[in-house]
Amino acid sequence: MEEGPNYSMEERFAIIEACLFAAGYPLTYEKLGDVLGITTAECEDTVEKMAAVYNNDSPLPRGVMLVRFPESCQLCTKEAFGDQIKIALG
């Protein structure tokens, strides 16, 4: 893997968030690591930290959550808002 830019943790979070939002399906830690110029293990660690922030409803509840799988991760809407989503999408 080529040496990539040295992104801060906040920049990593934003880049992962943008990629997952745009994809709409799970992306592998390997692919996200390539985007960030970091190892797959470093990416998994970053996503773990990101999930702790995303999936915590304190201090501000979120409408989405970060779901982690063994090889990938995905942004998903929270099931609790299913009724409202159905109304919004018709």
DSSP file with accessible surface (Angstrom, degrees, kcal/mol):
  #  RESIDUE AA STRUCTURE BP1 BP2  ACC     N-H-->O    O-->H-N    N-H-->O    O-->H-N    TCO  KAPPA ALPHA  PHI   PSI    X-CA   Y-CA   Z-CA
    1    1 A M              0   0  137      0, 0.0     2,-0.1     0, 0.0     3,-0.1   0.000 360.0 360.0 360.0 136.6    0.0    0.0    0.0
    2    2 A E        -     0   0  171      1,-0.1     2,-0.3    32,-0.1     0, 0.0  -0.377 360.0 -98.4 -71.3 151.1    1.3    3.5   -0.9
    3    3 A E        -     0   0  178     -2,-0.1    -1,-0.1     1,-0.0    35,-0.1  -0.540  49.2-165.4 -69.4 124.2    1.9    5.9    1.9
    4    4 A G        -     0   0   23     33,-0.8    33,-0.1    -2,-0.3    32,-0.1  -0.431  31.5 -62.4-103.3-177.6   -1.1    8.2    2.2
    5    5 A P        -     0   0   74      0, 0.0     2,-1.3     0, 0.0    -1,-0.2  -0.264  50.2-113.9 -62.4 153.2   -1.7   11.5    3.9
    6    6 A N        -     0   0  150     -3,-0.1     2,-0.2    32,-0.0    31,-0.1  -0.701  42.6-168.4 -91.8  85.0   -1.5   11.6    7.6
    7    7 A Y        -     0   0   67     -2,-1.3     2,-0.0    29,-0.4    -3,-0.0  -0.496  18.9-121.7 -76.0 144.9   -5.1   12.3    8.5
    8    8 A S     >  -     0   0   48     -2,-0.2     4,-2.6     1,-0.1     5,-0.2  -0.295  33.0-103.3 -71.7 167.5   -6.2   13.3   12.0
    9    9 A M  H  > S+     0   0   60      1,-0.2     4,-2.6     2,-0.2     5,-0.2   0.907 124.3  53.0 -61.6 -40.0   -8.8   11.1   13.7
   10   10 A E  H  > S+     0   0  144      1,-0.2     4,-2.2     2,-0.2    -1,-0.2   0.907 109.7  48.0 -63.0 -40.4  -11.5   13.7   13.0
   11   11 A E  H  > S+     0   0   95      2,-0.2     4,-2.6     1,-0.2    -2,-0.2   0.907 110.2  52.3 -66.9 -40.1  -10.6   13.7    9.3
   12   12 A R  H  X S+     0   0   33     -4,-2.6     4,-2.8     2,-0.2     5,-0.3   0.932 109.4  49.8 -58.7 -47.3  -10.6    9.9    9.3
   13   13 A F  H  X S+     0   0   46     -4,-2.6     4,-2.8     1,-0.2    -2,-0.2   0.935 112.4  47.4 -56.5 -47.9  -14.1    9.9   10.8
   14   14 A A  H  X S+     0   0   50     -4,-2.2     4,-2.5     2,-0.2    -1,-0.2   0.902 113.2  47.6 -64.1 -41.0  -15.3   12.4    8.2
   15   15 A I  H  X S+     0   0   41     -4,-2.6     4,-2.6     2,-0.2    -2,-0.2   0.935 114.1  46.4 -67.3 -44.6  -13.8   10.5    5.3
   16   16 A I  H  X S+     0   0    0     -4,-2.8     4,-2.9    -5,-0.2     5,-0.3   0.939 112.8  50.7 -61.9 -46.2  -15.3    7.2    6.5
   17   17 A E  H  X S+     0   0   78     -4,-2.8     4,-2.6    -5,-0.3     5,-0.2   0.931 111.4  47.8 -56.7 -47.0  -18.7    8.8    7.1
   18   18 A A  H  X S+     0   0   59     -4,-2.5     4,-2.5     2,-0.2    -1,-0.2   0.921 113.5  47.3 -62.1 -44.4  -18.7   10.3    3.6
   19   19 A C  H  X S+     0   0   37     -4,-2.6     4,-2.3     2,-0.2    -2,-0.2   0.929 114.5  45.7 -64.4 -45.2  -17.7    7.0    1.9
   20   20 A L  H  X S+     0   0    3     -4,-2.9     4,-2.3     2,-0.2     5,-0.2   0.899 113.7  49.4 -67.1 -39.6  -20.3    5.0    3.9
   21   21 A F  H  < S+     0   0  169     -4,-2.6    -2,-0.2    -5,-0.3    -1,-0.2   0.940 113.8  45.6 -63.6 -46.2  -23.0    7.5    3.2
   22   22 A A  H  < S+     0   0   85     -4,-2.5    -2,-0.2    -5,-0.2    -1,-0.2   0.883 114.2  49.1 -65.5 -38.0  -22.3    7.6   -0.5
   23   23 A A  H  < S-     0   0   24     -4,-2.3    -2,-0.2    -5,-0.2    -1,-0.2   0.934  80.0-160.7 -69.8 -49.0  -22.0    3.8   -0.8
   24   24 A G     <  +     0   0   53     -4,-2.3    -3,-0.1     1,-0.2    -1,-0.1   0.559  67.9  69.4  76.3   4.5  -25.2    2.9    1.0
   25   25 A Y  S    S-     0   0  139     -5,-0.2    -1,-0.2    48,-0.1    50,-0.2  -0.929 100.9 -67.4-143.8 166.8  -23.9   -0.6    1.5
   26   26 A P        -     0   0   50      0, 0.0     2,-0.4     0, 0.0    48,-0.2  -0.295  43.9-158.2 -61.9 139.8  -21.1   -2.1    3.6
   27   27 A L  E     -A   73   0A  26     46,-2.3    46,-1.9    -3,-0.0     2,-0.1  -0.942  22.2-113.3-114.4 142.0  -17.5   -1.2    2.7
   28   28 A T  E  >  -A   72   0A  60     -2,-0.4     4,-2.5    44,-0.2    44,-0.3  -0.367  15.1-125.5 -73.3 152.5  -14.6   -3.4    3.8
   29   29 A Y  H  > S+     0   0    8     42,-1.7     4,-2.7     1,-0.2     5,-0.2   0.856 113.5  57.9 -62.3 -33.5  -12.1   -2.2    6.3
   30   30 A E  H  > S+     0   0  122     41,-0.5     4,-2.2     2,-0.2    -1,-0.2   0.940 107.9  44.5 -62.3 -47.3   -9.5   -3.0    3.7
   31   31 A K  H  > S+     0   0  114      2,-0.2     4,-2.1     1,-0.2    -2,-0.2   0.931 115.2  47.4 -64.1 -45.8  -11.1   -0.6    1.1
   32   32 A L  H  X S+     0   0    3     -4,-2.5     4,-2.1     1,-0.2    -1,-0.2   0.898 110.2  53.6 -64.3 -36.8  -11.5    2.1    3.6
   33   33 A G  H  X>S+     0   0    0     -4,-2.7     5,-2.5     1,-0.2     4,-1.4   0.906 106.9  51.9 -61.8 -41.4   -7.9    1.7    4.8
   34   34 A D  H  <5S+     0   0   82     -4,-2.2     3,-0.2     1,-0.2    -2,-0.2   0.911 108.8  50.8 -60.3 -42.5   -6.8    2.1    1.2
   35   35 A V  H  <5S+     0   0   67     -4,-2.1    -1,-0.2     1,-0.2    -2,-0.2   0.907 116.9  40.0 -61.0 -41.3   -8.8    5.3    1.0
   36   36 A L  H  <5S-     0   0    1     -4,-2.1   -29,-0.4    -5,-0.1    -1,-0.2   0.575 109.2-120.7 -85.1 -13.7   -7.2    6.6    4.2
   37   37 A G  T  <5S+     0   0   14     -4,-1.4   -33,-0.8     1,-0.3     2,-0.3   0.841  75.1 113.8  74.3  33.2   -3.7    5.3    3.4
   38   38 A I  S   <S-     0   0   14     -5,-2.5    -1,-0.3    -6,-0.1    -2,-0.1  -0.820  71.6 -87.3-128.7 169.5   -3.7    3.1    6.6
   39   39 A T     >  -     0   0   62     -2,-0.3     4,-2.3     1,-0.1     5,-0.2  -0.299  36.9-111.7 -72.6 162.9   -3.6   -0.6    7.3
   40   40 A T  H  > S+     0   0   52      1,-0.2     4,-2.6     2,-0.2     5,-0.2   0.909 119.9  52.4 -59.7 -41.9   -6.8   -2.6    7.6
   41   41 A A  H  > S+     0   0   67      1,-0.2     4,-2.1     2,-0.2    -1,-0.2   0.907 108.8  49.1 -63.3 -41.9   -6.1   -3.1   11.3
   42   42 A E  H  > S+     0   0   83      2,-0.2     4,-2.3     1,-0.2    -1,-0.2   0.891 111.0  51.1 -63.6 -37.6   -5.8    0.7   11.8
   43   43 A C  H  X S+     0   0    0     -4,-2.3     4,-2.8     2,-0.2     5,-0.2   0.924 108.0  51.1 -65.8 -44.7   -9.0    1.2    9.9
   44   44 A E  H  X S+     0   0   83     -4,-2.6     4,-2.3     1,-0.2    -2,-0.2   0.909 110.7  49.8 -58.9 -41.1  -10.8   -1.3   12.1
   45   45 A D  H  X S+     0   0   69     -4,-2.1     4,-2.0     2,-0.2    -1,-0.2   0.916 111.0  49.2 -63.6 -42.4   -9.6    0.5   15.2
   46   46 A T  H  X S+     0   0    0     -4,-2.3     4,-2.5     1,-0.2    -2,-0.2   0.928 111.5  48.7 -62.9 -44.9  -10.7    3.8   13.8
   47   47 A V  H  X S+     0   0    0     -4,-2.8     4,-3.0     2,-0.2    -2,-0.2   0.888 107.9  55.2 -65.4 -36.8  -14.2    2.4   12.9
   48   48 A E  H  X S+     0   0  106     -4,-2.3     4,-1.7    -5,-0.2    -1,-0.2   0.936 111.2  44.2 -60.5 -45.1  -14.4    1.0   16.5
   49   49 A K  H  X S+     0   0   96     -4,-2.0     4,-1.3     1,-0.2    -2,-0.2   0.899 113.7  50.9 -65.5 -40.2  -13.8    4.4   17.9
   50   50 A M  H  X S+     0   0    1     -4,-2.5     4,-2.9     1,-0.2     3,-0.3   0.905 107.2  53.1 -64.5 -42.0  -16.2    6.0   15.4
   51   51 A A  H  X S+     0   0    6     -4,-3.0     4,-2.9     1,-0.2    15,-0.2   0.875 102.8  58.3 -62.3 -36.8  -18.9    3.5   16.3
   52   52 A A  H  < S+     0   0   67     -4,-1.7    -1,-0.2    -5,-0.2    -2,-0.2   0.880 113.1  39.9 -61.6 -35.0  -18.6    4.4   20.0
   53   53 A V  H >< S+     0   0   72     -4,-1.3     3,-1.0    -3,-0.3    -2,-0.2   0.935 118.7  45.5 -77.0 -48.7  -19.4    8.0   19.1
   54   54 A Y  H 3< S+     0   0   14     -4,-2.9    -2,-0.2     1,-0.2     8,-0.2   0.854 113.8  47.2 -63.7 -40.4  -22.1    7.2   16.6
   55   55 A N  T 3< S+     0   0   72     -4,-2.9     2,-0.5    -5,-0.2    -1,-0.2   0.371  91.4  93.5 -91.9   7.3  -24.0    4.6   18.6
   56   56 A N    <   -     0   0   86     -3,-1.0     4,-0.2    -4,-0.2    -4,-0.0  -0.873  59.6-159.3-100.2 124.8  -24.0    6.6   21.8
   57   57 A D        +     0   0   87     -2,-0.5    -1,-0.1     4,-0.1    -3,-0.1   0.318  50.9 126.0 -87.0   9.8  -27.2    8.7   22.2
   58   58 A S  S    S-     0   0   82      1,-0.2    -2,-0.1     2,-0.2     0, 0.0  -0.961  76.5  -0.3-117.7 133.7  -25.6   11.1   24.7
   59   59 A P  S    S+     0   0  132      0, 0.0    -1,-0.2     0, 0.0    -2,-0.1  -0.996 143.1  16.3 -86.7 -11.8  -25.4   14.0   24.5
   60   60 A L  S    S-     0   0  127     -4,-0.2    -2,-0.2     0, 0.0    -4,-0.1  -0.965  75.2-129.8-127.9 120.3  -27.3   14.1   21.2
   61   61 A P        -     0   0   83      0, 0.0     2,-0.3     0, 0.0    -4,-0.1  -0.338  24.9-149.7 -63.2 146.3  -29.4   11.3   19.8
   62   62 A R        -     0   0   93     -8,-0.2    16,-0.0     2,-0.1    -5,-0.0  -0.869  17.3-141.0-116.9 154.3  -28.7   10.4   16.2
   63   63 A G  S    S+     0   0   38     -2,-0.3    15,-2.5    14,-0.1     2,-0.3   0.529  86.3  52.4 -89.1  -8.1  -30.9    8.9   13.5
   64   64 A V  E     -B   77   0A  49     13,-0.3     2,-0.3   -10,-0.1    13,-0.2  -0.860  65.2-159.1-125.0 161.2  -28.2    6.7   12.1
   65   65 A M  E     -B   76   0A  69     11,-3.1    11,-2.6    -2,-0.3     2,-0.7  -0.936  22.3-120.0-135.8 159.3  -25.9    4.1   13.6
   66   66 A L  E     -B   75   0A   2     -2,-0.3     2,-0.5   -15,-0.2     9,-0.2  -0.907  28.1-159.8-103.3 112.2  -22.6    2.6   12.5
   67   67 A V  E     -B   74   0A  36      7,-3.1     7,-2.3    -2,-0.7     2,-0.4  -0.822   4.6-154.8 -96.1 129.2  -23.0   -1.2   12.1
   68   68 A R  E     -B   73   0A 119     -2,-0.5     5,-0.2     5,-0.2    -2,-0.0  -0.880  11.4-176.6-107.8 135.2  -19.8   -3.2   12.2
   69   69 A F        -     0   0   84      3,-3.4     3,-0.0    -2,-0.4     5,-0.0  -0.735  45.4 -94.0-116.5 170.3  -19.4   -6.6   10.6
   70   70 A P  S    S+     0   0  110      0, 0.0     3,-0.1     0, 0.0    -1,-0.0   0.870 121.9  14.1 -56.4 -37.1  -16.3   -8.9   10.7
   71   71 A E  S    S+     0   0  142    -43,-0.1   -42,-1.7   -42,-0.0   -41,-0.5   0.444 131.6  18.9-117.5  -3.5  -14.9   -7.6    7.4
   72   72 A S  E     -A   28   0A  21    -44,-0.3    -3,-3.4   -43,-0.1     2,-0.3  -0.898  57.6-140.5-154.8 179.3  -16.9   -4.4    6.8
   73   73 A C  E     -AB  27  68A   0    -46,-1.9   -46,-2.3    -2,-0.3     2,-0.3  -0.963  11.7-167.8-149.6 163.8  -19.1   -1.7    8.2
   74   74 A Q  E     - B   0  67A  41     -7,-2.3    -7,-3.1    -2,-0.3     2,-0.5  -0.993  24.3-123.1-154.2 144.7  -22.2    0.3    7.1
   75   75 A L  E     + B   0  66A  27     -2,-0.3     2,-0.3    -9,-0.2    -9,-0.2  -0.793  40.3 174.8 -86.5 132.5  -24.2    3.4    8.1
   76   76 A C  E     - B   0  65A  37    -11,-2.6   -11,-3.1    -2,-0.5     2,-0.1  -0.970  33.9-105.8-136.7 152.5  -27.8    2.4    8.8
   77   77 A T  E     - B   0  64A  85     -2,-0.3     2,-0.3   -13,-0.2   -13,-0.3  -0.459  46.0-101.8 -72.4 151.7  -30.9    4.2   10.0
   78   78 A K    >   -     0   0   23    -15,-2.5     3,-1.9     1,-0.1    -1,-0.1  -0.566  20.8-132.7 -77.0 135.8  -31.9    3.4   13.6
   79   79 A E  G >  S+     0   0  184     -2,-0.3     3,-2.2     1,-0.3     4,-0.3   0.816 101.2  72.4 -56.8 -31.0  -34.9    1.0   13.7
   80   80 A A  G 3  S+     0   0   84      1,-0.3     3,-0.3     2,-0.1    -1,-0.3   0.738  96.9  50.4 -59.8 -22.3  -36.5    3.2   16.3
   81   81 A F  G <> S+     0   0   78     -3,-1.9     4,-2.5     1,-0.2    -1,-0.3   0.208  75.3 112.5-102.3  16.2  -37.3    5.7   13.6
   82   82 A G  H <> S+     0   0   23     -3,-2.2     4,-2.5     1,-0.2     5,-0.2   0.882  75.4  50.8 -57.0 -43.3  -38.8    3.2   11.1
   83   83 A D  H  > S+     0   0  114     -3,-0.3     4,-1.9    -4,-0.3    -1,-0.2   0.926 112.4  46.4 -63.6 -43.1  -42.4    4.7   11.4
   84   84 A Q  H  > S+     0   0  110      2,-0.2     4,-2.6     1,-0.2    -1,-0.2   0.892 111.5  52.0 -66.7 -37.7  -41.2    8.2   10.7
   85   85 A I  H  X S+     0   0   52     -4,-2.5     4,-2.6     1,-0.2    -2,-0.2   0.925 107.3  52.8 -65.1 -41.6  -39.0    7.0    7.8
   86   86 A K  H  X S+     0   0  145     -4,-2.5     4,-0.7     1,-0.2    -1,-0.2   0.909 111.2  46.6 -59.8 -42.3  -42.0    5.2    6.2
   87   87 A I  H >< S+     0   0  140     -4,-1.9     3,-0.7     3,-0.2    -2,-0.2   0.940 113.1  49.0 -64.9 -46.0  -44.0    8.4    6.4
   88   88 A A  H 3< S+     0   0   83     -4,-2.6    -2,-0.2     1,-0.2    -1,-0.2   0.872 116.6  41.5 -63.2 -35.9  -41.2   10.5    4.9
   89   89 A L  H 3<        0   0  143     -4,-2.6    -1,-0.2    -5,-0.2    -2,-0.2   0.456 360.0 360.0 -94.4  -1.6  -40.6    8.1    2.1
   90   90 A G    <<        0   0  100     -3,-0.7    -3,-0.2    -4,-0.7    -4,-0.1   0.768 360.0 360.0  77.3 360.0  -44.3    7.5    1.4
